[in-house]
Amino acid sequence: MNWGNKLLLVFASFALFIGFMVYKCINTKFDLVSKDYYKDELRYQDKIDGQNNAAKISELQINQNNDFVTVVFPIEQKGQKADGEIYFYCPDNEKKDKHFPLATDADGKQVVDKKEVGKGIYKLKITWNIGAKKFYSEKDIKIS
């Protein structure tokens, strides 16, 4: 094989490699953080205020066993009526994202079945209101 054929083989290999990379780039799926990203960004101050309010009370506790994820709200808020939601945000697959309305028991606990959520790494985003005061907390959680 002479140098001309080798050069042609290198250029052909390079062209095939570039073609393969273009194909992979076109078919890669990208999930956005939120479909309403800009609208959510405008309401970001509410999240900051909620985090500041949550920092003034004891921390949320997240417990897991084989079947359930239990969210235990601060003892200071036990017995108070809270409205809000628990959001399991999966960064790598938006189809795994789950929203649950807040429905705590008398002890300030909410139990979520792991079968409803599915296995994976999640960012648990909890938003709740007691009266006019808003609270917000985020925790990383791995469900296996």
Steps between C-alpha positions, in 0.01 A plus 500: 500500500651832396474833683212621281277208598591546868412869480168415334427243776573759773270759339222244451532384862487861620191571288324190638591603856363853448183358343452268799551785747246721316250213506550449877466874569177529305343201677602597856201590717532802730248553779460855616487572870149632452275559202407839648857592587463877458170517688654297784801731508275801556353327810843408636477760778216296653737202515770710670251632756377145564855376555565783745181419691588128506848581634344664807333175612632147549589305188276267304588134543490255212490132600488192279426136548452227239157618389449863600656845514386691808522879525491624858420868536651718775370449853415871520234446235343188648121517499489805269316486167752508215433527128758428233663229295782250498681486168736216409717659228714259297776701325572243231148398398198728516264202461597390853402835657213461748283754684310413817262735684592559859284291733667461838363291785450624859871445574613719210609208279429414142568157356564443128508152350826431316306310231332826398833677463735237358870438544747777435676807629263785578502850632213515747344848484247570771288815502251566777299786645376546853266796504661772291855378567673304223767234552727320254757224536709290260670171578689254282369146532582164342214253473604142442 
